[in-house]
Amino acid sequence: MTNLPKIALGAWAWGNDGTFGGNLGAEALRPIFDTAMENGLNLWDTAYAYGMGTSEKVLAGFLNGLPRDSYLVSDKFTPQCASDKPTAMADMIEMQLELMNLDRFDIYWIHNVWNAPHWTQELAKYFEGKDNVPLIGVSNHNLAEIKQADEILKSHGLKLSAVQNHYSLLNRSSEDSGILKYCHENGIYFFSYMVLEQGALSGKYDSMHPMPEGSARAQAYNPVLDKLEVLNTKLKKLAVKYGVDTAQIPVAWAIAKGTLPIIGVTKASHVDDAVKAMNVNLTEEETAELEKTADSLGINVIRFWEKEMK
Ligand SMILES: NC(=O)c1ccc[n+]([C@@H]2O[C@H](COP(=O)([O-])OP(=O)(O)OC[C@H]3O[C@@H](n4cnc5c(N)ncnc54)[C@H](OP(=O)(O)O)[C@@H]3O)[C@@H](O)[C@H]2O)c1
């Protein structure tokens, strides 16, 4: 398997598309980027769909001029953003490369399952026989869909290298459905997204201090913040034990489960926390206790673009 860092950093919020609230400009984001690169966190996850190129453009502005082997870019093909032309796949990839001033991506994903076998076929046809083929991944796919994608890629001499799904203490359906096991057995990276449930498991929010209204995440999580206090209290206890902040515990948990968490970062301190989380080694008992508590809450955090992995 290609050697990747233990943690990837996510730039969805950098797209300012209304999911997170607020408006982040390059000036505010620059220190985040610099702190990450100084600490060896150089794997950046983005998508054209994150603000229709906004996230990609900001990231590209920071990468510009750096040696190409000093960073890794993980970008996505979002079917809903593609045209209906026969050249839609090539058009999208080449438009994204131009937007980011790159000649290749390090990882490239099919973002979701909308007409996915068709788009995976198109992706495979595009990269077949080319130099500089990125690691190819699929996102928001269930186990049957993952296997199907791998078959399509194999028939073009390629292979599936990564899966990216929602995976957190509150949503372990990728584990329950055998996806995690399949990935581990087949040398496929499993990237977990929304490990912090967009901040709801960071220790920063509770029913007295909800997420600012007017964002998609506030709509999703504010109604369950009271229930989440039980889990957040347990996370805080472990954070005290390990001398870290609450947000580091879900990240350490995701690493302990053999996954590569993508942490959405909107402040330089989030990067510092992510770096520290790599040194927290939770015991099996602690991991199990957190999962038991999370399960007891009966909260469904599956969002509109995804599904339970069965
Ligand atoms: N493939 C897909 O369909 C898909 C879907 C979702 C996400 N993703 C990827 O996964 C990445 C992560 O997901 P996400 O950004 O939605 O959610 P997330 O990582 O669960 O949460 C990110 C939010 O948590 C807060 N946070 C992060 N680190 C913190 C820390 N150390 N202490 C306190 N708060 C902290 C920040 O919000 P505040 O500080 O503002 O509270 C940040 O915006 C995305 O950026 C994207 O790259 C992919």
The ligand as an SDF file (V2000), in Angstrom:
LIG
                    3D

 48 52  0  0  0  0  0  0  0  0999 V2000
  -17.0750   11.9560    0.7230 N   0  0  0  0  0  0  0  0  0  0  0  0
  -18.0580   12.6120    1.2940 C   0  0  0  0  0  0  0  0  0  0  0  0
  -19.2330   12.5040    0.9030 O   0  0  0  0  0  0  0  0  0  0  0  0
  -17.7370   13.5030    2.4530 C   0  0  0  0  0  0  0  0  0  0  0  0
  -18.7670   13.9450    3.2910 C   0  0  0  0  0  0  0  0  0  0  0  0
  -18.4160   14.7090    4.3990 C   0  0  0  0  0  0  0  0  0  0  0  0
  -17.0930   15.0620    4.6340 C   0  0  0  0  0  0  0  0  0  0  0  0
  -16.1210   14.6480    3.7730 N   0  0  0  0  0  0  0  0  0  0  0  0
  -14.6910   15.0310    3.9860 C   0  0  0  0  0  0  0  0  0  0  0  0
  -14.3520   14.8550    5.3450 O   0  0  0  0  0  0  0  0  0  0  0  0
  -13.9180   16.0920    5.9040 C   0  0  0  0  0  0  0  0  0  0  0  0
  -14.3310   16.1590    7.3670 C   0  0  0  0  0  0  0  0  0  0  0  0
  -15.7220   16.2640    7.4800 O   0  0  0  0  0  0  0  0  0  0  0  0
  -16.4310   17.5490    8.0600 P   0  0  0  0  0  0  0  0  0  0  0  0
  -15.5320   18.7130    7.9020 O   0  0  0  0  0  0  0  0  0  0  0  0
  -17.7790   17.5960    7.4490 O   0  0  0  0  0  0  0  0  0  0  0  0
  -16.6580   17.1570    9.5890 O   0  0  0  0  0  0  0  0  0  0  0  0
  -15.7380   16.8840   10.8680 P   0  0  0  0  0  0  0  0  0  0  0  0
  -14.3220   16.6560   10.5220 O   0  0  0  0  0  0  0  0  0  0  0  0
  -16.4620   15.8830   11.6540 O   0  0  0  0  0  0  0  0  0  0  0  0
  -15.9060   18.2780   11.6580 O   0  0  0  0  0  0  0  0  0  0  0  0
  -15.2070   19.4170   11.2780 C   0  0  0  0  0  0  0  0  0  0  0  0
  -15.5870   20.5500   12.2080 C   0  0  0  0  0  0  0  0  0  0  0  0
  -15.3110   20.2110   13.5550 O   0  0  0  0  0  0  0  0  0  0  0  0
  -14.7420   21.3130   14.2340 C   0  0  0  0  0  0  0  0  0  0  0  0
  -13.3970   20.9010   14.6820 N   0  0  0  0  0  0  0  0  0  0  0  0
  -12.4280   20.2800   13.9600 C   0  0  0  0  0  0  0  0  0  0  0  0
  -11.3470   20.0230   14.7310 N   0  0  0  0  0  0  0  0  0  0  0  0
  -11.6490   20.4770   15.9520 C   0  0  0  0  0  0  0  0  0  0  0  0
  -10.9370   20.5090   17.1710 C   0  0  0  0  0  0  0  0  0  0  0  0
   -9.7170   19.9820   17.2940 N   0  0  0  0  0  0  0  0  0  0  0  0
  -11.5330   21.0730   18.2390 N   0  0  0  0  0  0  0  0  0  0  0  0
  -12.7750   21.5890   18.1630 C   0  0  0  0  0  0  0  0  0  0  0  0
  -13.5020   21.5760   17.0030 N   0  0  0  0  0  0  0  0  0  0  0  0
  -12.9450   21.0220   15.9280 C   0  0  0  0  0  0  0  0  0  0  0  0
  -14.6860   22.4770   13.2560 C   0  0  0  0  0  0  0  0  0  0  0  0
  -15.8650   23.2590   13.3960 O   0  0  0  0  0  0  0  0  0  0  0  0
  -16.0360   24.5670   14.3250 P   0  0  0  0  0  0  0  0  0  0  0  0
  -14.7160   24.9400   14.9150 O   0  0  0  0  0  0  0  0  0  0  0  0
  -16.5830   25.5960   13.4450 O   0  0  0  0  0  0  0  0  0  0  0  0
  -17.0220   24.1010   15.3370 O   0  0  0  0  0  0  0  0  0  0  0  0
  -14.7430   21.7840   11.9040 C   0  0  0  0  0  0  0  0  0  0  0  0
  -15.3490   22.5410   10.8950 O   0  0  0  0  0  0  0  0  0  0  0  0
  -14.5420   17.1710    4.9970 C   0  0  0  0  0  0  0  0  0  0  0  0
  -13.8470   18.4140    5.1090 O   0  0  0  0  0  0  0  0  0  0  0  0
  -14.4090   16.5040    3.6530 C   0  0  0  0  0  0  0  0  0  0  0  0
  -13.0780   16.6400    3.1820 O   0  0  0  0  0  0  0  0  0  0  0  0
  -16.4260   13.8630    2.7050 C   0  0  0  0  0  0  0  0  0  0  0  0
  1  2  1  0
  2  3  2  0
  2  4  1  0
  4  5  1  0
  4 48  2  0
  5  6  2  0
  6  7  1  0
  7  8  2  0
  8  9  1  0
  8 48  1  0
  9 10  1  0
  9 46  1  0
 10 11  1  0
 11 12  1  0
 11 44  1  0
 12 13  1  0
 13 14  1  0
 14 15  2  0
 14 16  1  0
 14 17  1  0
 17 18  1  0
 18 19  2  0
 18 20  1  0
 18 21  1  0
 21 22  1  0
 22 23  1  0
 23 24  1  0
 23 42  1  0
 24 25  1  0
 25 26  1  0
 25 36  1  0
 26 27  1  0
 26 35  1  0
 27 28  2  0
 28 29  1  0
 29 30  1  0
 29 35  2  0
 30 31  1  0
 30 32  2  0
 32 33  1  0
 33 34  2  0
 34 35  1  0
 36 37  1  0
 36 42  1  0
 37 38  1  0
 38 39  2  0
 38 40  1  0
 38 41  1  0
 42 43  1  0
 44 45  1  0
 44 46  1  0
 46 47  1  0
M  CHG  2   8   1  16  -1
M  END
$$$$
